[in-house]
Amino acid sequence: MPSSLETHVANAILGIDTLWGGDVMNPSGTGRFIADSWFADEPLPPAYAHPSAAKVRESGGVSGKSPDKAAIEAYLSAVDVHGAISKVARRAGKLEGLRGAYLLGLAQCFEVMWDLAMETLGKGEPVPYDRCVRTLTGKAPEPSDPLSKRQLLKELLAAAGHGDVSLLDGVDAWRQARLVPSKAIPALGAAFIAQYDALSVRNLVPYLPKALRPVPRANVAFLPIENAWFSGSMNYLGRARKADGSPEYEATYELNAALQISVPEFQQLVSHEVVPGHVTTFAYLQNLFVRRKVGLEASILTMNTRPAALFEGIANNGVLIAHGVTEVEQLPDHDLQIGLLLALLQDDAKNQSSYLTWQENVPQPEVAKALRGEFLVSEERADKLSGAWGRHPLLGRMYLPAYRFGTELVARLRKQYPAEKVLPVLYGCSGLVDAVTVEQVLAA
C-alpha cells in the first residue's frame, strides 16, 4: 500500500487533474489532461474514485465550455484537493535530497494550477503570467527569437532547390513535395520506429544501466483521430501485464488526421513521441517504479509541471540523441535537418504564442499571422497554437513555454556533459528529476 505521503501525492495530482476535467484512465488523449499516466497497480485514490469526481470529468471541469459549478463545488466539498497539495508541499519540505525537491516543485506547480482554476471559476484574482512561467521554468517569460534557425533553414532550402522564393513559400513547397499520405502513416511509422529504436540501441542504451536494456522502448500503436485540437497525443497506458505480472510498457499515439506533415517532420515526430522520446522515457520510468527505484509520483506523470518541461526537452532532442550528435548540422541528411528545424521553430512558436497572448495581449488573428510568418508553421498549426492552445487559461500560460525551455535546457546539458553522465540522469537512473533539479544532480 502507498505511504501517507504517496496518498497525498496521488490525491493532489488526480485532484487537480479532475478539477480541470482530466481522466487519467481514459485511453485517449482527448480525455486526458494533467495526469499523463497511472501505471501503478495501487487502487485509485478518492480524488479520482469519489462518486462526485465523475460528474466533474463529464462536464470538462473548469476548462469546459460550460463548467458545472455545482458539480465542482460538490467535488471540492467531498475531496480536499487544495489540502492534499498543501500536504505534499509540507512533507516535501521536510524530505532531504532529490525526492523532496522534486515533490516540492510539483506542489508549487499544482498551487498555480489551483489558483488558475479559482480564477477561471471567478473565485480568485487573476494569476500573473510571470508567476506561471517562473514556477514552471524558474525563469521570467521571454519572446522567442527564430533568427538563427531561419538563417540555417534558408541555406538548406536553397540547397534543396527552394531558394528563389520567400522563406515561407519555400517551406510550403518543400513540405508539399514530401507530404506523408495519411493512409501510409502506419507503415511509415513502423519503419521509422524500427530505425530509431536501432539508433537508440547504438547511441543511448550503452550509457544506461544494464537492468534497463530488456525494457521495450517502443511498444506503441499509431491511431488516427478526427477533429483533434492537438497535432497528436502520446498516451502511455502501461496497464497491460504479462503472465508473470511484469509490464508490457504499451502506449498509443493518436495523430490528428488533418495534420499536414512531411516525411522528415514525421521522422522527427517518431523520435519525439516514441523512441528515444516519450514512450521510451515513460517505459524506463515504469521499470524503475516497478523495481522500487522511484516513488509513486513516477507513475503519475504530469503536464504543466517542471518534469513535463524536461520530458519535452528530451523528446525534442530525440533525433539528436538517437544519432549520437548535439547539433542540427551534424545530422546525416539535409532533409532531416530541415524537418528538425521546422519542429524546433514550432516549439519557438508555442512559446511566442504564449508570450504574445498573455504578456502582450495581442489579438488571436495577429498571433496566428506572426506564428505563420515568422515561425513558418502550417496554417492549421498557427490556428491551433494561437487559439485552442494559446488562449487556454492553463495551457497557454504554463505549458506552451515549457517546450522551448526544455528543449534548450536538454540541448545545453548534452553539450556540457559527456553522454555517459548526462543520459542516465535525463532518463531517471539517478532518481526522478525535473527541469530544475536535473542541473543540480549533474553538477553534484
C-alpha positions, 0 to 999 in steps of 0.5 A, spaced: 500 500 500 502 507 498 505 511 504 501 517 507 505 521 503 504 517 496 496 518 498 497 525 498 501 525 492 496 521 488 490 525 491 493 532 489 495 530 482 488 526 480 485 532 484 487 537 480 487 533 474 479 532 475 478 539 477 480 541 470 476 535 467 482 530 466 481 522 466 487 519 467 484 512 465 481 514 459 485 511 453 485 517 449 488 523 449 482 527 448 480 525 455 486 526 458 489 532 461 494 533 467 495 526 469 499 523 463 499 516 466 497 511 472 501 505 471 501 503 478 497 497 480 495 501 487 487 502 487 485 509 485 485 514 490 478 518 492 480 524 488 479 520 482 474 514 485 469 519 489 462 518 486 462 526 485 469 526 481 465 523 475 460 528 474 466 533 474 470 529 468 463 529 464 462 536 464 470 538 462 471 541 469 473 548 469 476 548 462 469 546 459 465 550 455 460 550 460 463 548 467 458 545 472 459 549 478 455 545 482 458 539 480 465 542 482 463 545 488 460 538 490 467 535 488 471 540 492 466 539 498 467 531 498 475 531 496 480 536 499 484 537 493 487 544 495 489 540 502 492 534 499 497 539 495 498 543 501 500 536 504 505 534 499 508 541 499 509 540 507 512 533 507 516 535 501 519 540 505 521 536 510 524 530 505 532 531 504 535 530 497 532 529 490 525 526 492 523 532 496 525 537 491 522 534 486 515 533 490 516 540 492 516 543 485 510 539 483 506 542 489 508 549 487 506 547 480 499 544 482 498 551 487 498 555 480 494 550 477 489 551 483 489 558 483 488 558 475 482 554 476 479 559 482 480 564 477 477 561 471 471 559 476 471 567 478 473 565 485 480 568 485 484 574 482 487 573 476 494 569 476 500 573 473 503 570 467 510 571 470 508 567 476 506 561 471 512 561 467 517 562 473 514 556 477 514 552 471 521 554 468 524 558 474 525 563 469 521 570 467 517 569 460 521 571 454 519 572 446 522 567 442 527 569 437 527 564 430 533 568 427 538 563 427 534 557 425 531 561 419 538 563 417 540 555 417 533 553 414 534 558 408 541 555 406 538 548 406 532 550 402 536 553 397 540 547 397 534 543 396 532 547 390 527 552 394 531 558 394 528 563 389 522 564 393 520 567 400 522 563 406 515 561 407 513 559 400 519 555 400 517 551 406 510 550 403 513 547 397 518 543 400 513 540 405 508 539 399 513 535 395 514 530 401 507 530 404 506 523 408 499 520 405 495 519 411 493 512 409 501 510 409 502 513 416 502 506 419 507 503 415 511 509 415 511 509 422 513 502 423 519 503 419 521 509 422 520 506 429 524 500 427 530 505 425 530 509 431 529 504 436 536 501 432 539 508 433 537 508 440 540 501 441 547 504 438 547 511 441 543 511 448 542 504 451 550 503 452 550 509 457 544 506 461 544 501 466 544 494 464 537 492 468 534 497 463 536 494 456 530 488 456 525 494 457 521 495 450 522 502 448 517 502 443 511 498 444 506 503 441 500 503 436 499 509 431 491 511 431 488 516 427 483 521 430 478 526 427 477 533 429 483 533 434 485 540 437 492 537 438 497 535 432 497 528 436 497 525 443 502 520 446 498 516 451 502 511 455 497 506 458 502 501 461 496 497 464 497 491 460 501 485 464 504 479 462 503 472 465 508 473 470 505 480 472 511 484 469 509 490 464 508 490 457 510 498 457 504 499 451 502 506 449 498 509 443 499 515 439 493 518 436 495 523 430 490 528 428 488 526 421 488 533 418 495 534 420 499 536 414 506 533 415 512 531 411 516 525 411 522 528 415 517 532 420 514 525 421 521 522 422 522 527 427 515 526 430 517 518 431 523 520 435 519 525 439 513 521 441 516 514 441 523 512 441 528 515 444 522 520 446 516 519 450 514 512 450 521 510 451 522 515 457 515 513 460 517 505 459 524 506 463 520 510 468 515 504 469 521 499 470 524 503 475 517 504 479 516 497 478 523 495 481 522 500 487 527 505 484 522 511 484 516 513 488 509 513 486 509 520 483 513 516 477 507 513 475 503 519 475 506 523 470 504 530 469 503 536 464 504 543 466 509 541 471 517 542 471 518 534 469 513 535 463 518 541 461 524 536 461 520 530 458 519 535 452 526 537 452 528 530 451 523 528 446 525 534 442 532 532 442 530 525 440 533 525 433 539 528 436 540 523 441 538 517 437 544 519 432 549 520 437 550 528 435 548 535 439 547 539 433 542 540 427 548 540 422 551 534 424 545 530 422 546 525 416 541 528 411 539 535 409 532 533 409 532 531 416 535 537 418 530 541 415 524 537 418 528 538 425 528 545 424 521 546 422 519 542 429 524 546 433 521 553 430 514 550 432 516 549 439 519 557 438 512 558 436 508 555 442 512 559 446 511 566 442 504 564 442 504 564 449 508 570 450 504 574 445 497 572 448 498 573 455 504 578 456 502 582 450 495 581 449 495 581 442 489 579 438 488 571 436 488 573 428 495 577 429 498 571 433 496 566 428 499 571 422 506 572 426 506 564 428 505 563 420 510 568 418 515 568 422 515 561 425 513 558 418 508 553 421 502 550 417 496 554 417 492 549 421 498 549 426 498 557 427 490 556 428 491 551 433 497 554 437 494 561 437 487 559 439 485 552 442 492 552 445 494 559 446 488 562 449 487 556 454 487 559 461 492 553 463 495 551 457 497 557 454 500 560 460 504 554 463 505 549 458 506 552 451 513 555 454 515 549 457 517 546 450 522 551 448 525 551 455 526 544 455 528 543 449 534 548 450 535 546 457 536 538 454 540 541 448 545 545 453 546 539 458 548 534 452 553 539 450 556 540 457 556 533 459 559 527 456 553 522 454 555 517 459 553 522 465 548 526 462 543 520 459 542 516 465 540 522 469 535 525 463 532 518 463 531 517 471 537 512 473 539 517 478 532 518 481 526 522 478 528 529 476 525 535 473 527 541 469 530 544 475 533 539 479 536 535 473 542 541 473 543 540 480 544 532 480 549 533 474 553 538 477 553 534 484 
